[in-house]
């Protein structure tokens, strides 16, 4: 009974996110190519540099596999793997990683057991023509700042 209640809460949190327009794509498109991934990364880095934030940015395809990666000078080493995890989670679950962070904050601790989920903002699906083509993940500053940079990157498409 307890697990049913917990998972019902998770489903409700994810459904609420979908109804709020957070889940932008319901189907997959063609995987992002390297030139588009570079464009996303460049816009991401530009937003962070404008704020003097040092980050790592990862762009993945629809399966969560690496297409492009960049680490700004003097970025903490932990951000390399965290940006990759955020990007992969956003791609494989087709939703921003903020959804997981918000659900966990509301007591949806069972989300922590989902493979590849990460409870930190900064992973954003990349959507073109209503179809998801990949995702971007950013790490290096606060979750909100990571997400700000990821959104700047996503808007470059």
N, CA, C and O atoms as a GROMACS GRO file, in nm:
protein
  628
    1UNK      N    1   0.082  -0.119   0.000
    1UNK     CA    2   0.000   0.000   0.000
    1UNK      C    3   0.086   0.125   0.000
    1UNK      O    4   0.058   0.220  -0.074
    2UNK      N    5   0.191   0.126   0.083
    2UNK     CA    6   0.277   0.244   0.092
    2UNK      C    7   0.342   0.275  -0.042
    2UNK      O    8   0.345   0.391  -0.084
    3UNK      N    9   0.394   0.173  -0.112
    3UNK     CA   10   0.458   0.196  -0.241
    3UNK      C   11   0.359   0.249  -0.343
    3UNK      O   12   0.394   0.334  -0.424
    4UNK      N   13   0.237   0.202  -0.340
    4UNK     CA   14   0.135   0.248  -0.433
    4UNK      C   15   0.110   0.397  -0.414
    4UNK      O   16   0.100   0.471  -0.512
    5UNK      N   17   0.101   0.440  -0.292
    5UNK     CA   18   0.079   0.581  -0.263
    5UNK      C   19   0.197   0.663  -0.313
    5UNK      O   20   0.178   0.767  -0.377
    6UNK      N   21   0.319   0.618  -0.285
    6UNK     CA   22   0.438   0.691  -0.328
    6UNK      C   23   0.444   0.702  -0.480
    6UNK      O   24   0.468   0.810  -0.534
    7UNK      N   25   0.422   0.590  -0.550
    7UNK     CA   26   0.428   0.594  -0.695
    7UNK      C   27   0.312   0.673  -0.754
    7UNK      O   28   0.328   0.735  -0.859
    8UNK      N   29   0.198   0.672  -0.690
    8UNK     CA   30   0.086   0.754  -0.736
    8UNK      C   31   0.124   0.902  -0.726
    8UNK      O   32   0.090   0.981  -0.814
    9UNK      N   33   0.195   0.939  -0.620
    9UNK     CA   34   0.241   1.076  -0.604
    9UNK      C   35   0.339   1.115  -0.712
    9UNK      O   36   0.337   1.228  -0.761
   10UNK      N   37   0.427   1.023  -0.749
   10UNK     CA   38   0.524   1.049  -0.855
   10UNK      C   39   0.451   1.069  -0.986
   10UNK      O   40   0.479   1.164  -1.060
   11UNK      N   41   0.359   0.981  -1.016
   11UNK     CA   42   0.283   0.992  -1.140
   11UNK      C   43   0.207   1.124  -1.144
   11UNK      O   44   0.201   1.190  -1.249
   12UNK      N   45   0.150   1.164  -1.032
   12UNK     CA   46   0.078   1.290  -1.027
   12UNK      C   47   0.173   1.408  -1.049
   12UNK      O   48   0.137   1.503  -1.119
   13UNK      N   49   0.292   1.402  -0.991
   13UNK     CA   50   0.390   1.510  -1.009
   13UNK      C   51   0.432   1.522  -1.155
   13UNK      O   52   0.440   1.632  -1.209
   14UNK      N   53   0.458   1.409  -1.219
   14UNK     CA   54   0.499   1.411  -1.359
   14UNK      C   55   0.383   1.453  -1.449
   14UNK      O   56   0.405   1.523  -1.548
   15UNK      N   57   0.261   1.412  -1.416
   15UNK     CA   58   0.144   1.452  -1.492
   15UNK      C   59   0.120   1.602  -1.478
   15UNK      O   60   0.086   1.669  -1.575
   16UNK      N   61   0.139   1.655  -1.358
   16UNK     CA   62   0.124   1.798  -1.335
   16UNK      C   63   0.225   1.875  -1.418
   16UNK      O   64   0.192   1.977  -1.477
   17UNK      N   65   0.347   1.826  -1.424
   17UNK     CA   66   0.450   1.890  -1.505
   17UNK      C   67   0.409   1.890  -1.652
   17UNK      O   68   0.428   1.990  -1.722
   18UNK      N   69   0.354   1.779  -1.698
   18UNK     CA   70   0.311   1.770  -1.836
   18UNK      C   71   0.199   1.869  -1.866
   18UNK      O   72   0.198   1.934  -1.970
   19UNK      N   73   0.103   1.881  -1.773
   19UNK     CA   74  -0.008   1.972  -1.796
   19UNK      C   75   0.036   2.117  -1.790
   19UNK      O   76  -0.032   2.205  -1.845
   20UNK      N   77   0.148   2.145  -1.725
   20UNK     CA   78   0.200   2.281  -1.717
   20UNK      C   79   0.284   2.315  -1.840
   20UNK      O   80   0.342   2.423  -1.848
   21UNK      N   81   0.292   2.223  -1.934
   21UNK     CA   82   0.366   2.248  -2.056
   21UNK      C   83   0.515   2.220  -2.045
   21UNK      O   84   0.590   2.258  -2.134
   22UNK      N   85   0.558   2.157  -1.938
   22UNK     CA   86   0.700   2.130  -1.920
   22UNK      C   87   0.747   2.022  -2.016
   22UNK      O   88   0.856   2.033  -2.073
   23UNK      N   89   0.668   1.920  -2.036
   23UNK     CA   90   0.704   1.815  -2.130
   23UNK      C   91   0.666   1.864  -2.268
   23UNK      O   92   0.548   1.872  -2.302
   24UNK      N   93   0.765   1.899  -2.349
   24UNK     CA   94   0.741   1.966  -2.474
   24UNK      C   95   0.720   1.872  -2.592
   24UNK      O   96   0.654   1.909  -2.689
   25UNK      N   97   0.774   1.753  -2.586
   25UNK     CA   98   0.768   1.662  -2.700
   25UNK      C   99   0.707   1.530  -2.659
   25UNK      O  100   0.743   1.474  -2.555
   26UNK      N  101   0.617   1.481  -2.738
   26UNK     CA  102   0.557   1.351  -2.710
   26UNK      C  103   0.616   1.242  -2.799
   26UNK      O  104   0.589   1.124  -2.779
   27UNK      N  105   0.696   1.281  -2.898
   27UNK     CA  106   0.759   1.182  -2.984
   27UNK      C  107   0.901   1.226  -3.017
   27UNK      O  108   0.941   1.340  -2.995
   28UNK      N  109   0.976   1.131  -3.070
   28UNK     CA  110   1.114   1.156  -3.104
   28UNK      C  111   1.127   1.195  -3.251
   28UNK      O  112   1.053   1.144  -3.336
   29UNK      N  113   1.220   1.284  -3.278
   29UNK     CA  114   1.255   1.318  -3.415
   29UNK      C  115   1.389   1.256  -3.447
   29UNK      O  116   1.439   1.169  -3.376
   30UNK      N  117   1.447   1.302  -3.557
   30UNK     CA  118   1.581   1.256  -3.593
   30UNK      C  119   1.680   1.309  -3.489
   30UNK      O  120   1.663   1.420  -3.438
   31UNK      N  121   1.781   1.231  -3.459
   31UNK     CA  122   1.880   1.270  -3.359
   31UNK      C  123   1.953   1.398  -3.401
   31UNK      O  124   1.979   1.421  -3.519
   32UNK      N  125   1.985   1.480  -3.302
   32UNK     CA  126   2.061   1.602  -3.325
   32UNK      C  127   2.197   1.568  -3.385
   32UNK      O  128   2.260   1.470  -3.345
   33UNK      N  129   2.240   1.649  -3.480
   33UNK     CA  130   2.371   1.631  -3.540
   33UNK      C  131   2.475   1.715  -3.468
   33UNK      O  132   2.442   1.797  -3.382
   34UNK      N  133   2.600   1.694  -3.504
   34UNK     CA  134   2.709   1.761  -3.434
   34UNK      C  135   2.708   1.912  -3.456
   34UNK      O  136   2.740   1.986  -3.363
   35UNK      N  137   2.672   1.961  -3.573
   35UNK     CA  138   2.670   2.106  -3.596
   35UNK      C  139   2.563   2.173  -3.511
   35UNK      O  140   2.589   2.278  -3.452
   36UNK      N  141   2.446   2.116  -3.504
   36UNK     CA  142   2.340   2.172  -3.418
   36UNK      C  143   2.380   2.161  -3.271
   36UNK      O  144   2.352   2.252  -3.193
   37UNK      N  145   2.446   2.053  -3.234
   37UNK     CA  146   2.491   2.035  -3.096
   37UNK      C  147   2.594   2.141  -3.059
   37UNK      O  148   2.593   2.194  -2.948
   38UNK      N  149   2.684   2.173  -3.153
   38UNK     CA  150   2.783   2.280  -3.128
   38UNK      C  151   2.714   2.414  -3.109
   38UNK      O  152   2.755   2.494  -3.025
   39UNK      N  153   2.609   2.438  -3.185
   39UNK     CA  154   2.532   2.563  -3.174
   39UNK      C  155   2.467   2.574  -3.036
   39UNK      O  156   2.470   2.680  -2.974
   40UNK      N  157   2.409   2.463  -2.989
   40UNK     CA  158   2.349   2.459  -2.855
   40UNK      C  159   2.455   2.486  -2.749
   40UNK      O  160   2.434   2.566  -2.658
   41UNK      N  161   2.568   2.418  -2.761
   41UNK     CA  162   2.676   2.435  -2.663
   41UNK      C  163   2.730   2.578  -2.665
   41UNK      O  164   2.757   2.634  -2.559
   42UNK      N  165   2.745   2.636  -2.782
   42UNK     CA  166   2.798   2.773  -2.792
   42UNK      C  167   2.705   2.872  -2.724
   42UNK      O  168   2.751   2.962  -2.653
   43UNK      N  169   2.575   2.858  -2.744
   43UNK     CA  170   2.478   2.948  -2.679
   43UNK      C  171   2.477   2.926  -2.528
   43UNK      O  172   2.460   3.020  -2.451
   44UNK      N  173   2.494   2.802  -2.487
   44UNK     CA  174   2.500   2.770  -2.343
   44UNK      C  175   2.622   2.834  -2.280
   44UNK      O  176   2.611   2.901  -2.177
   45UNK      N  177   2.737   2.816  -2.341
   45UNK     CA  178   2.862   2.872  -2.289
   45UNK      C  179   2.855   3.025  -2.289
   45UNK      O  180   2.903   3.089  -2.195
   46UNK      N  181   2.797   3.084  -2.392
   46UNK     CA  182   2.786   3.230  -2.399
   46UNK      C  183   2.704   3.284  -2.282
   46UNK      O  184   2.741   3.385  -2.222
   47UNK      N  185   2.593   3.218  -2.250
   47UNK     CA  186   2.510   3.261  -2.136
   47UNK      C  187   2.587   3.251  -2.005
   47UNK      O  188   2.579   3.340  -1.921
   48UNK      N  189   2.659   3.144  -1.989
   48UNK     CA  190   2.736   3.126  -1.866
   48UNK      C  191   2.852   3.224  -1.858
   48UNK      O  192   2.878   3.281  -1.752
   49UNK      N  193   2.922   3.244  -1.967
   49UNK     CA  194   3.036   3.336  -1.969
   49UNK      C  195   2.990   3.479  -1.938
   49UNK      O  196   3.060   3.554  -1.870
   50UNK      N  197   2.873   3.515  -1.989
   50UNK     CA  198   2.817   3.648  -1.963
   50UNK      C  199   2.800   3.672  -1.813
   50UNK      O  200   2.809   3.786  -1.767
   51UNK      N  201   2.776   3.566  -1.739
   51UNK     CA  202   2.755   3.574  -1.594
   51UNK      C  203   2.879   3.534  -1.514
   51UNK      O  204   2.873   3.526  -1.392
   52UNK      N  205   2.989   3.509  -1.582
   52UNK     CA  206   3.115   3.464  -1.520
   52UNK      C  207   3.098   3.331  -1.446
   52UNK      O  208   3.158   3.309  -1.341
   53UNK      N  209   3.017   3.243  -1.502
   53UNK     CA  210   2.996   3.110  -1.446
   53UNK      C  211   3.079   3.011  -1.528
   53UNK      O  212   3.084   3.020  -1.650
   54UNK      N  213   3.143   2.918  -1.460
   54UNK     CA  214   3.222   2.814  -1.526
   54UNK      C  215   3.143   2.684  -1.522
   54UNK      O  216   3.104   2.637  -1.415
   55UNK      N  217   3.120   2.626  -1.638
   55UNK     CA  218   3.034   2.508  -1.646
   55UNK      C  219   3.090   2.404  -1.743
   55UNK      O  220   3.182   2.429  -1.821
   56UNK      N  221   3.029   2.286  -1.734
   56UNK     CA  222   3.046   2.182  -1.834
   56UNK      C  223   2.911   2.167  -1.903
   56UNK      O  224   2.807   2.170  -1.837
   57UNK      N  225   2.911   2.150  -2.033
   57UNK     CA  226   2.787   2.133  -2.109
   57UNK      C  227   2.797   2.006  -2.194
   57UNK      O  228   2.898   1.982  -2.261
   58UNK      N  229   2.691   1.928  -2.189
   58UNK     CA  230   2.683   1.804  -2.265
   58UNK      C  231   2.559   1.807  -2.352
   58UNK      O  232   2.451   1.845  -2.306
   59UNK      N  233   2.573   1.768  -2.478
   59UNK     CA  234   2.459   1.754  -2.568
   59UNK      C  235   2.454   1.608  -2.611
   59UNK      O  236   2.554   1.551  -2.656
   60UNK      N  237   2.336   1.547  -2.596
   60UNK     CA  238   2.318   1.406  -2.628
   60UNK      C  239   2.208   1.389  -2.732
   60UNK      O  240   2.130   1.481  -2.757
   61UNK      N  241   2.203   1.271  -2.793
   61UNK     CA  242   2.096   1.239  -2.888
   61UNK      C  243   1.973   1.190  -2.812
   61UNK      O  244   1.969   1.195  -2.689
   62UNK      N  245   1.874   1.142  -2.884
   62UNK     CA  246   1.748   1.100  -2.820
   62UNK      C  247   1.765   0.978  -2.729
   62UNK      O  248   1.681   0.953  -2.643
   63UNK      N  249   1.872   0.904  -2.747
   63UNK     CA  250   1.898   0.787  -2.663
   63UNK      C  251   1.985   0.820  -2.542
   63UNK      O  252   2.011   0.734  -2.458
   64UNK      N  253   2.029   0.945  -2.534
   64UNK     CA  254   2.114   0.987  -2.424
   64UNK      C  255   2.262   0.967  -2.449
   64UNK      O  256   2.343   0.977  -2.356
   65UNK      N  257   2.299   0.939  -2.575
   65UNK     CA  258   2.440   0.918  -2.607
   65UNK      C  259   2.507   1.048  -2.650
   65UNK      O  260   2.446   1.132  -2.717
   66UNK      N  261   2.631   1.063  -2.611
   66UNK     CA  262   2.707   1.185  -2.632
   66UNK      C  263   2.719   1.222  -2.780
   66UNK      O  264   2.755   1.141  -2.864
   67UNK      N  265   2.686   1.350  -2.809
   67UNK     CA  266   2.708   1.408  -2.941
   67UNK      C  267   2.815   1.516  -2.932
   67UNK      O  268   2.900   1.528  -3.020
   68UNK      N  269   2.810   1.596  -2.823
   68UNK     CA  270   2.906   1.706  -2.808
   68UNK      C  271   2.925   1.735  -2.659
   68UNK      O  272   2.831   1.728  -2.580
   69UNK      N  273   3.049   1.769  -2.623
   69UNK     CA  274   3.080   1.804  -2.484
   69UNK      C  275   3.180   1.918  -2.482
   69UNK      O  276   3.270   1.924  -2.566
   70UNK      N  277   3.163   2.009  -2.386
   70UNK     CA  278   3.260   2.116  -2.366
   70UNK      C  279   3.267   2.151  -2.218
   70UNK      O  280   3.165   2.155  -2.148
   71UNK      N  281   3.388   2.176  -2.170
   71UNK     CA  282   3.409   2.218  -2.031
   71UNK      C  283   3.486   2.348  -2.033
   71UNK      O  284   3.595   2.356  -2.091
   72UNK      N  285   3.429   2.451  -1.971
   72UNK     CA  286   3.498   2.578  -1.962
   72UNK      C  287   3.619   2.564  -1.870
   72UNK      O  288   3.619   2.480  -1.780
   73UNK      N  289   3.721   2.645  -1.892
   73UNK     CA  290   3.840   2.642  -1.807
   73UNK      C  291   3.802   2.663  -1.661
   73UNK      O  292   3.714   2.743  -1.630
   74UNK      N  293   3.869   2.592  -1.573
   74UNK     CA  294   3.855   2.603  -1.428
   74UNK      C  295   3.718   2.559  -1.376
   74UNK      O  296   3.677   2.598  -1.267
   75UNK      N  297   3.647   2.478  -1.454
   75UNK     CA  298   3.520   2.420  -1.406
   75UNK      C  299   3.552   2.302  -1.315
   75UNK      O  300   3.644   2.225  -1.343
   76UNK      N  301   3.477   2.287  -1.208
   76UNK     CA  302   3.501   2.174  -1.118
   76UNK      C  303   3.486   2.042  -1.195
   76UNK      O  304   3.397   2.028  -1.278
   77UNK      N  305   3.573   1.949  -1.166
   77UNK     CA  306   3.576   1.821  -1.237
   77UNK      C  307   3.446   1.743  -1.222
   77UNK      O  308   3.403   1.676  -1.316
   78UNK      N  309   3.382   1.750  -1.107
   78UNK     CA  310   3.256   1.678  -1.085
   78UNK      C  311   3.149   1.717  -1.187
   78UNK      O  312   3.061   1.637  -1.218
   79UNK      N  313   3.157   1.839  -1.238
   79UNK     CA  314   3.055   1.887  -1.332
   79UNK      C  315   3.057   1.814  -1.466
   79UNK      O  316   2.957   1.814  -1.538
   80UNK      N  317   3.168   1.751  -1.499
   80UNK     CA  318   3.175   1.674  -1.624
   80UNK      C  319   3.069   1.563  -1.622
   80UNK      O  320   2.984   1.557  -1.710
   81UNK      N  321   3.076   1.477  -1.522
   81UNK     CA  322   2.981   1.366  -1.513
   81UNK      C  323   2.839   1.411  -1.483
   81UNK      O  324   2.743   1.352  -1.533
   82UNK      N  325   2.825   1.516  -1.402
   82UNK     CA  326   2.690   1.564  -1.368
   82UNK      C  327   2.621   1.619  -1.492
   82UNK      O  328   2.502   1.593  -1.512
   83UNK      N  329   2.692   1.695  -1.575
   83UNK     CA  330   2.628   1.748  -1.697
   83UNK      C  331   2.586   1.634  -1.789
   83UNK      O  332   2.481   1.642  -1.854
   84UNK      N  333   2.666   1.529  -1.796
   84UNK     CA  334   2.631   1.414  -1.880
   84UNK      C  335   2.508   1.343  -1.826
   84UNK      O  336   2.421   1.302  -1.903
   85UNK      N  337   2.500   1.328  -1.693
   85UNK     CA  338   2.384   1.262  -1.632
   85UNK      C  339   2.257   1.344  -1.653
   85UNK      O  340   2.152   1.288  -1.682
   86UNK      N  341   2.267   1.475  -1.639
   86UNK     CA  342   2.150   1.561  -1.659
   86UNK      C  343   2.100   1.552  -1.803
   86UNK      O  344   1.980   1.540  -1.827
   87UNK      N  345   2.192   1.557  -1.899
   87UNK     CA  346   2.153   1.549  -2.040
   87UNK      C  347   2.087   1.414  -2.070
   87UNK      O  348   1.983   1.409  -2.136
   88UNK      N  349   2.148   1.306  -2.023
   88UNK     CA  350   2.093   1.173  -2.050
   88UNK      C  351   1.955   1.156  -1.986
   88UNK      O  352   1.865   1.099  -2.048
   89UNK      N  353   1.937   1.206  -1.863
   89UNK     CA  354   1.806   1.195  -1.796
   89UNK      C  355   1.700   1.274  -1.872
   89UNK      O  356   1.588   1.226  -1.890
   90UNK      N  357   1.734   1.396  -1.917
   90UNK     CA  358   1.638   1.478  -1.991
   90UNK      C  359   1.599   1.410  -2.123
   90UNK      O  360   1.484   1.419  -2.165
   91UNK      N  361   1.694   1.344  -2.186
   91UNK     CA  362   1.666   1.276  -2.313
   91UNK      C  363   1.583   1.149  -2.292
   91UNK      O  364   1.483   1.129  -2.360
   92UNK      N  365   1.625   1.066  -2.200
   92UNK     CA  366   1.558   0.936  -2.187
   92UNK      C  367   1.421   0.946  -2.121
   92UNK      O  368   1.334   0.862  -2.146
   93UNK      N  369   1.400   1.047  -2.038
   93UNK     CA  370   1.269   1.065  -1.975
   93UNK      C  371   1.186   1.173  -2.045
   93UNK      O  372   1.072   1.196  -2.006
   94UNK      N  373   1.241   1.238  -2.147
   94UNK     CA  374   1.173   1.342  -2.226
   94UNK      C  375   1.113   1.452  -2.139
   94UNK      O  376   1.001   1.496  -2.160
   95UNK      N  377   1.190   1.496  -2.041
   95UNK     CA  378   1.143   1.605  -1.954
   95UNK      C  379   1.263   1.672  -1.890
   95UNK      O  380   1.368   1.610  -1.874
   96UNK      N  381   1.248   1.798  -1.853
   96UNK     CA  382   1.358   1.867  -1.783
   96UNK      C  383   1.386   1.799  -1.649
   96UNK      O  384   1.296   1.745  -1.585
   97UNK      N  385   1.510   1.802  -1.608
   97UNK     CA  386   1.545   1.739  -1.480
   97UNK      C  387   1.486   1.815  -1.362
   97UNK      O  388   1.482   1.761  -1.251
   98UNK      N  389   1.441   1.937  -1.382
   98UNK     CA  390   1.372   2.011  -1.275
   98UNK      C  391   1.248   1.933  -1.228
   98UNK      O  392   1.213   1.941  -1.110
   99UNK      N  393   1.184   1.860  -1.317
   99UNK     CA  394   1.066   1.782  -1.280
   99UNK      C  395   1.102   1.684  -1.168
   99UNK      O  396   1.025   1.667  -1.074
  100UNK      N  397   1.217   1.620  -1.179
  100UNK     CA  398   1.260   1.526  -1.076
  100UNK      C  399   1.292   1.598  -0.946
  100UNK      O  400   1.252   1.555  -0.838
  101UNK      N  401   1.364   1.710  -0.957
  101UNK     CA  402   1.400   1.786  -0.838
  101UNK      C  403   1.275   1.833  -0.764
  101UNK      O  404   1.268   1.822  -0.641
  102UNK      N  405   1.177   1.884  -0.837
  102UNK     CA  406   1.054   1.933  -0.774
  102UNK      C  407   0.975   1.820  -0.711
  102UNK      O  408   0.921   1.835  -0.601
  103UNK      N  409   0.967   1.706  -0.779
  103UNK     CA  410   0.893   1.592  -0.725
  103UNK      C  411   0.960   1.537  -0.599
  103UNK      O  412   0.892   1.501  -0.503
  104UNK      N  413   1.091   1.531  -0.600
  104UNK     CA  414   1.164   1.483  -0.481
  104UNK      C  415   1.144   1.579  -0.365
  104UNK      O  416   1.126   1.536  -0.251
  105UNK      N  417   1.146   1.709  -0.393
  105UNK     CA  418   1.125   1.809  -0.288
  105UNK      C  419   0.987   1.796  -0.225
  105UNK      O  420   0.967   1.834  -0.109
  106UNK      N  421   0.892   1.744  -0.301
  106UNK     CA  422   0.755   1.725  -0.250
  106UNK      C  423   0.735   1.588  -0.187
  106UNK      O  424   0.622   1.549  -0.157
  107UNK      N  425   0.843   1.514  -0.167
  107UNK     CA  426   0.834   1.384  -0.101
  107UNK      C  427   0.831   1.265  -0.194
  107UNK      O  428   0.808   1.153  -0.150
  108UNK      N  429   0.854   1.287  -0.322
  108UNK     CA  430   0.856   1.176  -0.418
  108UNK      C  431   0.991   1.107  -0.418
  108UNK      O  432   1.057   1.098  -0.521
  109UNK      N  433   1.033   1.058  -0.302
  109UNK     CA  434   1.166   0.999  -0.288
  109UNK      C  435   1.184   0.873  -0.372
  109UNK      O  436   1.298   0.834  -0.401
  110UNK      N  437   1.076   0.809  -0.411
  110UNK     CA  438   1.088   0.690  -0.495
  110UNK      C  439   1.150   0.724  -0.630
  110UNK      O  440   1.204   0.636  -0.697
  111UNK      N  441   1.142   0.850  -0.671
  111UNK     CA  442   1.207   0.891  -0.796
  111UNK      C  443   1.357   0.865  -0.792
  111UNK      O  444   1.420   0.843  -0.896
  112UNK      N  445   1.413   0.868  -0.673
  112UNK     CA  446   1.557   0.846  -0.658
  112UNK      C  447   1.596   0.706  -0.704
  112UNK      O  448   1.714   0.681  -0.731
  113UNK      N  449   1.501   0.614  -0.713
  113UNK     CA  450   1.532   0.479  -0.754
  113UNK      C  451   1.519   0.458  -0.905
  113UNK      O  452   1.554   0.351  -0.955
  114UNK      N  453   1.469   0.556  -0.978
  114UNK     CA  454   1.457   0.542  -1.123
  114UNK      C  455   1.596   0.544  -1.185
  114UNK      O  456   1.677   0.631  -1.152
  115UNK      N  457   1.626   0.451  -1.273
  115UNK     CA  458   1.759   0.448  -1.332
  115UNK      C  459   1.788   0.573  -1.414
  115UNK      O  460   1.711   0.607  -1.504
  116UNK      N  461   1.897   0.639  -1.382
  116UNK     CA  462   1.938   0.755  -1.460
  116UNK      C  463   1.870   0.886  -1.425
  116UNK      O  464   1.903   0.988  -1.485
  117UNK      N  465   1.776   0.886  -1.331
  117UNK     CA  466   1.712   1.012  -1.291
  117UNK      C  467   1.809   1.092  -1.206
  117UNK      O  468   1.892   1.036  -1.134
  118UNK      N  469   1.798   1.223  -1.214
  118UNK     CA  470   1.883   1.311  -1.132
  118UNK      C  471   1.796   1.425  -1.081
  118UNK      O  472   1.728   1.492  -1.158
  119UNK      N  473   1.800   1.447  -0.953
  119UNK     CA  474   1.714   1.547  -0.889
  119UNK      C  475   1.779   1.683  -0.884
  119UNK      O  476   1.789   1.743  -0.776
  120UNK      N  477   1.824   1.734  -0.997
  120UNK     CA  478   1.889   1.864  -1.003
  120UNK      C  479   1.856   1.932  -1.135
  120UNK      O  480   1.870   1.869  -1.240
  121UNK      N  481   1.812   2.057  -1.133
  121UNK     CA  482   1.783   2.128  -1.259
  121UNK      C  483   1.908   2.145  -1.344
  121UNK      O  484   2.020   2.145  -1.292
  122UNK      N  485   1.888   2.158  -1.473
  122UNK     CA  486   1.999   2.181  -1.565
  122UNK      C  487   2.000   2.087  -1.683
  122UNK      O  488   2.087   2.100  -1.770
  123UNK      N  489   1.906   1.993  -1.690
  123UNK     CA  490   1.889   1.906  -1.806
  123UNK      C  491   1.762   1.947  -1.879
  123UNK      O  492   1.655   1.951  -1.818
  124UNK      N  493   1.772   1.976  -2.008
  124UNK     CA  494   1.659   2.025  -2.086
  124UNK      C  495   1.648   1.946  -2.217
  124UNK      O  496   1.748   1.933  -2.288
  125UNK      N  497   1.529   1.893  -2.248
  125UNK     CA  498   1.511   1.830  -2.380
  125UNK      C  499   1.526   1.933  -2.492
  125UNK      O  500   1.489   2.049  -2.475
  126UNK      N  501   1.578   1.891  -2.604
  126UNK     CA  502   1.590   1.976  -2.722
  126UNK      C  503   1.479   1.938  -2.818
  126UNK      O  504   1.473   1.824  -2.865
  127UNK      N  505   1.393   2.033  -2.848
  127UNK     CA  506   1.274   2.006  -2.927
  127UNK      C  507   1.273   2.096  -3.051
  127UNK      O  508   1.291   2.217  -3.042
  128UNK      N  509   1.252   2.033  -3.167
  128UNK     CA  510   1.240   2.105  -3.293
  128UNK      C  511   1.117   2.051  -3.364
  128UNK      O  512   1.103   1.931  -3.383
  129UNK      N  513   1.027   2.140  -3.403
  129UNK     CA  514   0.906   2.098  -3.473
  129UNK      C  515   0.819   2.005  -3.390
  129UNK      O  516   0.751   1.919  -3.445
  130UNK      N  517   0.821   2.022  -3.258
  130UNK     CA  518   0.740   1.939  -3.170
  130UNK      C  519   0.797   1.801  -3.143
  130UNK      O  520   0.734   1.720  -3.075
  131UNK      N  521   0.916   1.774  -3.195
  131UNK     CA  522   0.978   1.643  -3.174
  131UNK      C  523   1.111   1.660  -3.102
  131UNK      O  524   1.188   1.751  -3.130
  132UNK      N  525   1.136   1.570  -3.008
  132UNK     CA  526   1.260   1.575  -2.934
  132UNK      C  527   1.374   1.517  -3.017
  132UNK      O  528   1.364   1.407  -3.071
  133UNK      N  529   1.484   1.595  -3.026
  133UNK     CA  530   1.599   1.551  -3.106
  133UNK      C  531   1.721   1.522  -3.019
  133UNK      O  532   1.824   1.478  -3.070
  134UNK      N  533   1.710   1.547  -2.890
  134UNK     CA  534   1.820   1.525  -2.798
  134UNK      C  535   1.798   1.603  -2.670
  134UNK      O  536   1.684   1.636  -2.637
  135UNK      N  537   1.905   1.631  -2.598
  135UNK     CA  538   1.894   1.707  -2.474
  135UNK      C  539   2.027   1.772  -2.444
  135UNK      O  540   2.132   1.730  -2.494
  136UNK      N  541   2.021   1.875  -2.360
  136UNK     CA  542   2.141   1.944  -2.314
  136UNK      C  543   2.145   1.935  -2.162
  136UNK      O  544   2.042   1.947  -2.096
  137UNK      N  545   2.264   1.914  -2.108
  137UNK     CA  546   2.284   1.910  -1.963
  137UNK      C  547   2.396   2.004  -1.925
  137UNK      O  548   2.500   2.007  -1.991
  138UNK      N  549   2.375   2.080  -1.817
  138UNK     CA  550   2.473   2.178  -1.772
  138UNK      C  551   2.498   2.158  -1.623
  138UNK      O  552   2.406   2.132  -1.547
  139UNK      N  553   2.625   2.172  -1.583
  139UNK     CA  554   2.661   2.165  -1.442
  139UNK      C  555   2.781   2.254  -1.416
  139UNK      O  556   2.870   2.268  -1.500
  140UNK      N  557   2.782   2.315  -1.297
  140UNK     CA  558   2.897   2.395  -1.258
  140UNK      C  559   2.860   2.504  -1.159
  140UNK      O  560   2.945   2.548  -1.080
  141UNK      N  561   2.735   2.548  -1.161
  141UNK     CA  562   2.690   2.651  -1.068
  141UNK      C  563   2.568   2.597  -0.994
  141UNK      O  564   2.561   2.476  -0.975
  142UNK      N  565   2.475   2.678  -0.953
  142UNK     CA  566   2.356   2.625  -0.887
  142UNK      C  567   2.266   2.560  -0.990
  142UNK      O  568   2.281   2.583  -1.110
  143UNK      N  569   2.172   2.478  -0.946
  143UNK     CA  570   2.079   2.414  -1.038
  143UNK      C  571   2.002   2.516  -1.121
  143UNK      O  572   1.983   2.497  -1.241
  144UNK      N  573   1.955   2.623  -1.057
  144UNK     CA  574   1.881   2.726  -1.130
  144UNK      C  575   1.968   2.794  -1.236
  144UNK      O  576   1.922   2.822  -1.346
  145UNK      N  577   2.093   2.819  -1.202
  145UNK     CA  578   2.185   2.880  -1.298
  145UNK      C  579   2.221   2.783  -1.410
  145UNK      O  580   2.230   2.822  -1.526
  146UNK      N  581   2.241   2.656  -1.375
  146UNK     CA  582   2.264   2.553  -1.478
  146UNK      C  583   2.147   2.550  -1.575
  146UNK      O  584   2.166   2.546  -1.697
  147UNK      N  585   2.026   2.553  -1.521
  147UNK     CA  586   1.906   2.547  -1.605
  147UNK      C  587   1.894   2.672  -1.694
  147UNK      O  588   1.855   2.662  -1.810
  148UNK      N  589   1.928   2.787  -1.640
  148UNK     CA  590   1.926   2.911  -1.719
  148UNK      C  591   2.016   2.898  -1.841
  148UNK      O  592   1.977   2.937  -1.952
  149UNK      N  593   2.135   2.844  -1.822
  149UNK     CA  594   2.229   2.827  -1.933
  149UNK      C  595   2.180   2.721  -2.030
  149UNK      O  596   2.194   2.738  -2.152
  150UNK      N  597   2.124   2.611  -1.979
  150UNK     CA  598   2.071   2.505  -2.066
  150UNK      C  599   1.957   2.558  -2.152
  150UNK      O  600   1.947   2.525  -2.270
  151UNK      N  601   1.870   2.639  -2.093
  151UNK     CA  602   1.758   2.696  -2.169
  151UNK      C  603   1.810   2.790  -2.278
  151UNK      O  604   1.755   2.793  -2.388
  152UNK      N  605   1.916   2.865  -2.249
  152UNK     CA  606   1.975   2.952  -2.350
  152UNK      C  607   2.028   2.868  -2.467
  152UNK      O  608   2.013   2.905  -2.583
  153UNK      N  609   2.089   2.755  -2.432
  153UNK     CA  610   2.138   2.666  -2.537
  153UNK      C  611   2.026   2.608  -2.621
  153UNK      O  612   2.034   2.603  -2.744
  154UNK      N  613   1.920   2.562  -2.552
  154UNK     CA  614   1.806   2.504  -2.623
  154UNK      C  615   1.738   2.604  -2.714
  154UNK      O  616   1.687   2.568  -2.820
  155UNK      N  617   1.737   2.730  -2.674
  155UNK     CA  618   1.671   2.833  -2.755
  155UNK      C  619   1.750   2.866  -2.882
  155UNK      O  620   1.699   2.935  -2.970
  156UNK      N  621   1.871   2.818  -2.893
  156UNK     CA  622   1.952   2.844  -3.011
  156UNK      C  623   1.907   2.762  -3.132
  156UNK      O  624   1.949   2.790  -3.244
  157UNK      N  625   1.824   2.663  -3.110
  157UNK     CA  626   1.779   2.579  -3.222
  157UNK      C  627   1.666   2.643  -3.301
  157UNK      O  628   1.617   2.586  -3.398
   0.00000   0.00000   0.00000
